[in-house]
Amino acid sequence: MILSTLEQLPGNRITEHLGLVHGSTVKAKHVGRDLMASLKNIVGGELVGYTELLNEAREESIKRMIAEAESIGANAVINIRFSTSSITSGAAELLAYGSAVKVENG
């Protein structure tokens, strides 16, 4: 599966547009991460636990988007974007979306 934030893929020709695909996940904060984040707020620095949480959410969202694209016969997803939203206190959604296409070399 070719993934790109570009609208076109250099060296490839889009032969078919299959539509919008997306993948999302909702992640909640972990009590241990919250405790460490509270301490970091006092002394400053990166909130490593939250960085890891967002990386996990991004990867899961991408996997789900790829699965949807494969299910409709795409071999690429272009113009990929990410969005986040707060679902409830302590939980957020991470959404990955893009255009599923079929491409060929040339």
N, C-alpha and C positions, 0 to 999 in steps of 0.2 A: 504494500500500500504506500503510495507516494503522498506525503503530507506537506502542505506549503501554506504560508501566509500570503503568497503572491496570488494575483488574479489569473496569471498565465504561467505555464511551466516552460521555461526556455528549453528548446530542443525537443519539445513534445507538442503534439497537436490534440486539442480537445475534440473528440469525435461525438460525444454525447453528454448532455447535462441531465443528471438524474434527480436533482433537487437538493433541498436542504437536509442535512443530517446533523444530529446533535448527540451529545452524551453528557450526563450530569451526575453529580453525586452530592449528597448532603453530609457534611462532617460536623461533629460536635466536639467541643473542647474537652480535654481530659483534665481531671482534677489536678494531677501531677504537673501537667503543663501550665495550668492556671497558677499554681503555687510558684513555679519557677518564673513565670512571666511577671508576677507581682514583685518578686525580688529584683528582676531585671529593671522594672520600672523605677526602682529606687536608685540603682547604681548605673543604669544605662546599658546599652549594648543590644546585640541582635537577640531576638526571641527565637532561638533555635528550634524549640519544640513546635512553634507555630509555623516556622519555615518548612519544617518536615511535614507537618500536617497539610499545608497547602500544596507541597510537591506531590504528596500521595493523592490528594484530591484531583490535581491536574492530570496525573497519570491515569487514574481511574476514569476520569471524564474522557480522555483521549481514547482509551481502550474501548469504551462504550460507543463513542462516535465511529471508530473504525469498524466495529461489529455491525453497526447499522448500515454503514456504507457498503460493506461486503455483502450484506444481506440483499441489497438491491443491485448488485453487480458492478459496483464502482471499483476502479483500480487506483483512484486518487481522490483526495479531498483538498480543495483549494480554498484560498481566502479564509483560512481558519482564524477564528477569533475566540476570545475567552471573556466570560462575564462572571461576576460574583454577586450574590445577594444575600442579605441576612434573612434567615427563615424565622428564627426565634432567638431569644437571648442565649448566646453560647453555641449557636449552630448556624452554619452558612452553606449555601449552595455554590458549587463551582460548575459552570456550564462551558462546554467546548462546542463550537458549531462551525460549519462550513458548507461549501457546495460540493456534492458528490458528483464526480465526472468519470468518464472513460477517456483515457488518453492513449495515444500511440506515438512512437518515436517518429520524428521528422516533421 
